[in-house]
């Protein structure tokens, strides 16, 4: 697995993601602010998010320009 920092705007949330973790965004945001990313966001070859939608939204809320992918 290759992990690299990618610009947030290149990532595409999966449109049919069945999970709604809006309530968890603030907690994840606080965790990222305190500890950083402990796990990268997982994407497919087209940069569609497979795992990490809540982390992506938290990073956006924090105003981060890049995230580990």
C-alpha positions as CSV (number, residue, x, y, z in Angstrom):
1,X,0.0,0.0,0.0
2,X,1.3,3.4,-0.9
3,X,0.2,6.4,1.3
4,X,0.7,9.9,-0.1
5,X,-0.8,13.3,0.8
6,X,-3.4,14.3,-1.8
7,X,-5.3,17.6,-2.3
8,X,-8.7,17.3,-0.7
9,X,-10.4,18.6,-3.9
10,X,-9.1,15.6,-5.9
11,X,-11.1,13.2,-3.7
12,X,-14.6,12.2,-4.7
13,X,-17.0,11.0,-2.0
14,X,-18.8,7.8,-3.0
15,X,-22.3,9.0,-4.0
16,X,-24.0,5.8,-2.8
17,X,-22.3,5.7,0.6
18,X,-25.0,4.1,2.9
19,X,-23.5,5.6,6.1
20,X,-24.5,8.9,7.6
21,X,-21.9,9.9,10.2
22,X,-22.6,13.6,10.3
23,X,-22.9,13.4,14.1
24,X,-19.4,12.0,14.3
25,X,-17.6,14.8,12.3
26,X,-16.9,17.0,15.3
27,X,-15.4,14.1,17.3
28,X,-13.3,13.0,14.4
29,X,-12.3,16.7,13.7
30,X,-11.1,17.0,17.4
31,X,-9.1,13.7,17.1
32,X,-7.4,14.8,13.9
33,X,-6.5,18.2,15.4
34,X,-5.0,16.5,18.5
35,X,-3.4,13.4,17.1
36,X,-3.3,13.8,13.3
37,X,-4.4,11.1,10.9
38,X,-4.0,7.6,12.4
39,X,-5.4,5.9,9.2
40,X,-5.3,7.2,5.6
41,X,-8.4,7.6,3.5
42,X,-8.8,4.7,1.1
43,X,-9.7,5.5,-2.5
44,X,-10.0,3.6,-5.8
45,X,-8.1,4.3,-9.0
46,X,-10.5,7.1,-9.9
47,X,-10.0,8.8,-6.5
48,X,-13.5,7.8,-5.2
49,X,-13.5,7.4,-1.5
50,X,-14.0,3.8,-0.4
51,X,-13.2,4.2,3.3
52,X,-12.9,7.5,5.2
53,X,-15.9,9.7,4.4
54,X,-16.1,11.0,7.9
55,X,-12.4,11.7,8.1
56,X,-12.6,13.6,4.7
57,X,-15.5,15.8,6.0
58,X,-13.6,16.4,9.3
59,X,-10.5,17.4,7.3
60,X,-12.6,19.8,5.2
61,X,-14.1,21.3,8.3
62,X,-10.6,21.8,9.7
63,X,-9.6,23.6,6.5
64,X,-6.9,21.1,5.6
65,X,-5.5,21.3,2.0
66,X,-4.2,17.8,1.9
67,X,-5.0,14.4,3.5
68,X,-3.2,11.1,3.6
69,X,-4.6,8.7,1.0
